[in-house]
């Protein structure tokens, strides 16, 4: 076990050192325009979905000219919702981490990468891990993710009108198609938009976290379908318990006596004499 841990440690450190020696240009792969637009549209759609569930109504009694103000409006159709999403969407990208064990745009994902998950496991086991990056900076934002956020700010500012027209319109067209394919990446490489991470390797923390979320959702749906909050298995268990209780009650019921004053059990089972002396008497 110790040898396996040490070998794993050497593999991780050696791979990191080899990549580092190849040069900073090869070690740091900044996101391209396609990757930036892809994750901006993903987080923007997620933010609109999250803020679109409320039934809040906003008053608009500004009273600039006629002192009457405009009638109230639903938050989901308000300019306030649009402004809040636009201002915070790039900040959401800082929740991503760099997964160097993946390729293409899939290297950007939420959750701890497999590499750093292994390194943290070694540290927890008492192994002295020595790297160019201090332990305190392991969980800090990487250069690639920081650049992802920086390019996001530029892209959102440039195409804010396009996003606003989509928001105030029917919103039938997919935002990724509209923003990326038809505007930001028009006539450019859009291959990254079709990349999707499906493989789930052992130790992939991001994939494990996604599985846990899916299991929780399935449990919640099963409980809702139960009506009273109980599943079918619980109902079957309750029925079995009720049957056992009924059987116990029947067995404890008083035994009826026969006409001769003796109980039916006494009529069936002969009395056994305990000693020979009592038999003579």
C-alpha positions as CSV (number, residue, x, y, z in Angstrom):
1,X,0.0,0.0,0.0
2,X,2.8,2.4,0.9
3,X,4.7,1.5,-2.3
4,X,1.6,2.1,-4.4
5,X,1.0,5.5,-2.8
6,X,4.7,6.5,-3.3
7,X,4.5,5.4,-7.0
8,X,1.4,7.5,-7.5
9,X,3.1,10.5,-5.9
10,X,6.1,10.1,-8.2
11,X,3.9,9.8,-11.3
12,X,2.0,13.0,-10.5
13,X,5.1,15.0,-9.6
14,X,7.1,13.7,-12.6
15,X,4.4,14.5,-15.1
16,X,4.0,18.0,-13.7
17,X,7.8,18.6,-13.8
18,X,8.0,17.2,-17.4
19,X,5.3,19.6,-18.6
20,X,6.9,22.5,-16.7
21,X,10.2,21.9,-18.4
22,X,8.6,21.9,-21.8
23,X,8.0,25.6,-21.3
24,X,5.4,27.9,-19.9
25,X,3.8,28.4,-23.3
26,X,3.0,24.6,-23.4
27,X,2.1,24.3,-19.7
28,X,-0.4,27.2,-19.7
29,X,-3.2,26.9,-22.3
30,X,-5.3,30.0,-22.2
31,X,-8.9,29.6,-23.4
32,X,-9.7,30.5,-26.9
33,X,-12.7,32.6,-28.1
34,X,-14.9,29.5,-28.7
35,X,-14.3,28.2,-25.2
36,X,-15.1,31.6,-23.7
37,X,-18.3,32.0,-25.6
38,X,-19.4,28.5,-24.8
39,X,-19.1,28.9,-21.0
40,X,-20.5,32.4,-21.0
41,X,-23.6,31.2,-22.7
42,X,-23.9,28.1,-20.4
43,X,-23.6,30.2,-17.3
44,X,-26.0,32.8,-18.7
45,X,-28.7,30.3,-19.4
46,X,-28.2,28.7,-16.0
47,X,-28.5,32.2,-14.3
48,X,-31.7,32.9,-16.3
49,X,-33.2,29.5,-15.3
50,X,-32.4,30.2,-11.6
51,X,-33.9,33.7,-11.6
52,X,-36.9,32.7,-13.7
53,X,-38.6,30.6,-10.9
54,X,-39.8,33.5,-8.8
55,X,-43.2,35.2,-8.9
56,X,-42.0,38.5,-7.5
57,X,-43.6,41.7,-8.8
58,X,-41.6,44.9,-8.9
59,X,-43.2,48.4,-8.5
60,X,-42.2,51.1,-10.9
61,X,-43.4,54.3,-9.2
62,X,-40.6,56.5,-10.4
63,X,-42.9,59.6,-11.0
64,X,-40.5,61.5,-13.2
65,X,-43.1,63.4,-15.3
66,X,-46.7,62.7,-14.7
67,X,-46.3,61.7,-11.0
68,X,-48.2,58.5,-11.6
69,X,-45.4,56.1,-12.4
70,X,-45.6,52.9,-14.5
71,X,-47.7,49.8,-13.5
72,X,-45.9,47.0,-11.6
73,X,-44.1,44.4,-13.6
74,X,-43.1,40.7,-13.0
75,X,-39.4,40.3,-12.0
76,X,-38.9,37.6,-14.7
77,X,-39.7,40.2,-17.4
78,X,-38.0,43.1,-15.8
79,X,-34.8,45.0,-16.8
80,X,-33.5,44.4,-13.3
81,X,-33.3,40.7,-13.8
82,X,-31.4,41.2,-17.1
83,X,-28.9,43.6,-15.5
84,X,-28.3,41.3,-12.5
85,X,-27.5,38.3,-14.8
86,X,-25.3,40.3,-17.1
87,X,-23.3,41.8,-14.2
88,X,-22.7,38.5,-12.4
89,X,-22.3,36.0,-15.2
90,X,-18.5,36.4,-15.6
91,X,-18.1,36.1,-11.8
92,X,-19.7,32.7,-12.0
93,X,-16.8,31.5,-14.2
94,X,-14.4,31.8,-11.2
95,X,-16.2,28.7,-9.8
96,X,-14.5,26.6,-12.5
97,X,-11.3,24.7,-12.1
98,X,-8.7,23.5,-14.6
99,X,-8.8,19.7,-15.2
100,X,-5.5,19.0,-17.0
101,X,-6.3,15.3,-17.3
102,X,-9.0,16.3,-19.8
103,X,-8.7,17.8,-23.3
104,X,-10.3,20.6,-25.2
105,X,-12.9,22.8,-23.6
106,X,-13.7,19.9,-21.2
107,X,-10.6,20.9,-19.2
108,X,-12.8,23.7,-17.7
109,X,-15.2,22.3,-15.2
110,X,-16.5,22.9,-11.7
111,X,-15.2,20.7,-8.9
112,X,-11.7,19.6,-8.0
113,X,-9.6,18.0,-10.7
114,X,-8.4,14.4,-10.5
115,X,-4.8,15.5,-10.3
116,X,-5.3,17.8,-7.3
117,X,-7.7,15.3,-5.7
118,X,-4.8,12.7,-5.8
119,X,-2.3,15.3,-4.4
120,X,-4.7,16.2,-1.5
121,X,-5.1,12.5,-0.8
122,X,-1.4,12.1,-0.5
123,X,-1.1,15.1,1.9
124,X,-3.8,13.7,4.1
125,X,-1.9,10.4,4.3
126,X,1.2,12.3,5.6
127,X,3.2,12.3,2.4
128,X,5.4,15.3,2.0
129,X,4.5,16.6,-1.5
130,X,7.0,19.1,-2.9
131,X,6.0,21.2,-5.9
132,X,6.8,24.5,-7.4
133,X,3.3,25.7,-6.3
134,X,3.0,26.1,-2.5
135,X,0.3,24.1,-0.8
136,X,-1.6,27.3,0.2
137,X,-2.0,28.2,-3.5
138,X,-3.3,24.8,-4.7
139,X,-7.0,25.9,-4.5
140,X,-6.4,29.4,-5.9
141,X,-7.8,30.5,-9.3
142,X,-5.5,29.3,-12.1
143,X,-4.2,31.6,-14.9
144,X,-6.5,29.9,-17.4
145,X,-9.6,30.5,-15.4
146,X,-8.6,34.0,-14.6
147,X,-8.2,34.7,-18.3
148,X,-11.6,33.0,-19.0
149,X,-13.2,35.6,-16.7
150,X,-11.3,38.4,-18.3
151,X,-12.3,37.5,-21.8
152,X,-15.9,37.1,-20.6
153,X,-16.1,40.7,-19.5
154,X,-15.0,41.9,-23.0
155,X,-17.4,39.5,-24.8
156,X,-20.5,40.4,-22.7
157,X,-19.8,44.2,-23.1
158,X,-19.5,43.8,-26.8
159,X,-22.6,41.7,-27.4
160,X,-24.9,43.1,-24.7
161,X,-27.4,44.4,-27.3
162,X,-27.6,40.9,-28.9
163,X,-28.3,39.3,-25.5
164,X,-30.8,42.0,-24.5
165,X,-32.8,41.5,-27.8
166,X,-32.9,37.8,-27.1
167,X,-34.1,38.4,-23.5
168,X,-36.9,40.8,-24.5
169,X,-37.9,38.7,-27.4
170,X,-39.5,35.2,-27.5
171,X,-36.3,33.4,-26.3
172,X,-37.1,30.5,-28.6
173,X,-33.7,30.3,-30.2
174,X,-30.9,28.7,-28.1
175,X,-28.7,31.4,-26.6
176,X,-25.5,29.5,-27.5
177,X,-26.5,29.3,-31.2
178,X,-27.5,33.0,-31.3
179,X,-24.6,34.5,-29.3
180,X,-21.7,32.2,-30.4
181,X,-22.5,30.7,-33.8
182,X,-24.3,33.7,-35.3
183,X,-22.4,36.6,-33.8
184,X,-19.2,36.1,-31.6
185,X,-17.9,33.2,-33.7
186,X,-19.4,33.9,-37.0
187,X,-17.1,32.5,-39.7
188,X,-14.7,31.1,-37.1
189,X,-14.0,27.7,-35.5
190,X,-17.0,26.5,-33.4
191,X,-15.9,22.9,-32.8
192,X,-15.7,23.4,-29.0
193,X,-19.5,24.0,-28.8
194,X,-20.1,20.3,-29.6
195,X,-17.6,19.0,-27.0
196,X,-19.3,17.3,-24.1
197,X,-17.6,15.5,-21.1
198,X,-19.2,12.0,-20.8
199,X,-16.4,9.7,-19.5
200,X,-16.3,9.2,-15.8
201,X,-13.0,8.1,-14.4
202,X,-12.4,6.9,-10.8
203,X,-11.5,9.8,-8.6
204,X,-13.1,12.4,-10.9
205,X,-14.6,14.7,-8.2
206,X,-16.7,16.7,-10.7
207,X,-18.3,13.6,-12.1
208,X,-18.9,12.2,-8.6
209,X,-20.6,15.5,-7.5
210,X,-22.9,15.3,-10.6
211,X,-23.9,11.7,-9.8
212,X,-24.8,12.7,-6.2
213,X,-27.0,15.6,-7.4
214,X,-28.8,13.2,-9.8
215,X,-29.4,10.6,-7.1
216,X,-30.8,13.3,-4.8
217,X,-33.2,14.5,-7.5
218,X,-34.4,10.9,-8.1
219,X,-35.1,10.4,-4.4
220,X,-37.0,13.6,-4.2
221,X,-39.2,12.6,-7.2
222,X,-39.8,9.1,-5.7
223,X,-41.0,10.7,-2.4
224,X,-43.3,13.0,-4.3
225,X,-44.9,10.2,-6.2
226,X,-45.6,8.4,-3.0
227,X,-48.4,10.9,-2.2
228,X,-47.9,10.8,1.6
229,X,-44.2,11.0,1.3
230,X,-43.6,7.3,1.8
231,X,-42.2,4.9,-0.9
232,X,-43.7,1.6,-2.0
233,X,-41.1,-0.3,0.0
234,X,-42.2,1.5,3.2
235,X,-45.8,0.7,2.6
236,X,-45.1,-3.0,2.1
237,X,-43.1,-3.0,5.4
238,X,-46.0,-1.4,7.2
239,X,-48.4,-4.1,5.9
240,X,-46.1,-6.9,7.1
241,X,-45.9,-5.3,10.6
242,X,-49.7,-5.0,10.8
243,X,-50.1,-8.7,9.9
244,X,-47.6,-9.7,12.6
245,X,-49.5,-7.7,15.2
246,X,-52.8,-9.3,14.3
247,X,-51.2,-12.8,14.7
248,X,-49.8,-11.9,18.1
249,X,-53.2,-10.7,19.3
250,X,-54.9,-13.9,18.1
251,X,-52.3,-16.0,20.0
252,X,-52.8,-14.1,23.2
253,X,-56.6,-14.4,23.1
254,X,-58.2,-16.4,26.2
255,X,-58.8,-20.1,25.6
256,X,-62.4,-21.2,25.9
257,X,-63.3,-23.9,28.5
258,X,-65.1,-27.1,27.6
259,X,-68.3,-28.3,29.3
260,X,-66.4,-30.3,32.0
261,X,-64.8,-27.1,33.5
262,X,-61.4,-27.8,32.0
263,X,-59.9,-25.9,29.2
264,X,-59.7,-27.3,25.7
265,X,-56.0,-27.5,26.1
266,X,-56.4,-29.7,29.1
267,X,-58.8,-32.0,27.3
268,X,-56.3,-32.5,24.5
269,X,-53.1,-32.8,26.5
270,X,-53.0,-35.5,29.3
271,X,-51.7,-34.3,32.7
272,X,-48.2,-35.6,33.6
273,X,-47.5,-36.7,37.2
274,X,-44.3,-35.2,38.6
275,X,-43.5,-37.9,41.2
276,X,-44.3,-41.4,42.0
277,X,-45.5,-40.7,45.6
278,X,-48.2,-38.3,44.5
279,X,-49.4,-41.0,42.1
280,X,-49.9,-43.4,45.0
281,X,-51.9,-40.9,46.9
